[in-house]
Amino acid sequence: MGEYEFWGDHLLGELYGICPEKLNDAELLEKVLIRGIIKSGATICTIQAKKFCPSGVTILIMLAESHVSVHTYPDAQALFFDAFICGRRCKPYCIVETLLVELNPRSHQFQHIVRGNSQIAAAAPERKDFRV
Amino acid sequence: MGEYEFWGDHLLGELYGICPEKLNDAELLEKVLIRGIIKSGATICTIQAKKFCPSGVTILIMLAESHVSVHTYPDAQALFFDAFICGRRCKPYCIVETLLVELNPRSHQFQHIVRGNSQIAAAAPERKDFRV
């Protein structure tokens, strides 16, 4: 990953009002994420998917550009999503758009965080303690 | 995951000024993360780890409570970290503290985002378009 700039877009979202059957369908969720990632231009390295008991699914996808995750809560008809895409080549919003089209949630909220910057790193003061 | 509340802490951080040898050592990074996760009280499900060419490591750890990730940039002597921990039982800051103690970065920055809320879901207006 050394060829990439220390900079990326992190999208965090919550989708509400999705039918529980979709939220328990790991294969469907994986396909939707893969479709969105391909549209974004990012490169998939590996995939972890797990169905929890009694319900819920987590999917973690490692990208050459960082990662994508989904954690579903069928009882709440909701899911958490995040996509962290380093560099400036890919379009992470394509993953969000694909999720919204394919899962058709009743509502959603997203936030976009720009992370990293080598100039900030050079200027950062020395750490004095462990407080975050 | 249905037994958990749709609510969680998401910690996002950048650590700067770490020697490149540590940032290329996937085994070390994995051990440090595992140690922190155990201290936090979270439960590890599966781990993905990859060394990139020519440098850099990504580690993605699936938790029963969501996930932890690290993406390193040895050329920038820096890494990205995130820990998303659902529910109120675990202590995600233990993972951050362990990273800081074991990797001893020159500087760091973190942000803490509280995510999800079933009351917000119930009150959210219907989606009108795909804008995020």
Interface residues (C-beta under 8 A of the other chain):
Chain A: M1 G2 E3 Y4 F6 G8 H10 L11 L12 G13 E14 Y16 G17 C45 T46 Q48 K50 F52 P54 S55 G56 V57 T58 L60 M62 A64 S66 H67 S69 H71 T72 Y73 P74 D75 A76 Q77 A78 F80 D82 F84 C86 Y93 V96 E97 L100 V101 P105 R106 S107 H108 Q109 F110 Q111 H112 I113 R115 G116 S118 I120 A121 A124 P125 E126 R127 F130 V132
Chain B: M1 G2 E3 Y4 F6 G8 H10 L11 L12 G13 E14 Y16 G17 C45 T46 Q48 K50 F52 P54 S55 G56 V57 T58 L60 M62 A64 S66 H67 S69 H71 T72 Y73 P74 D75 A76 Q77 A78 F80 D82 F84 C86 Y93 V96 E97 L100 V101 P105 R106 S107 H108 Q109 F110 Q111 H112 I113 R115 G116 S118 I120 A121 A124 P125 E126 R127 F130 V132
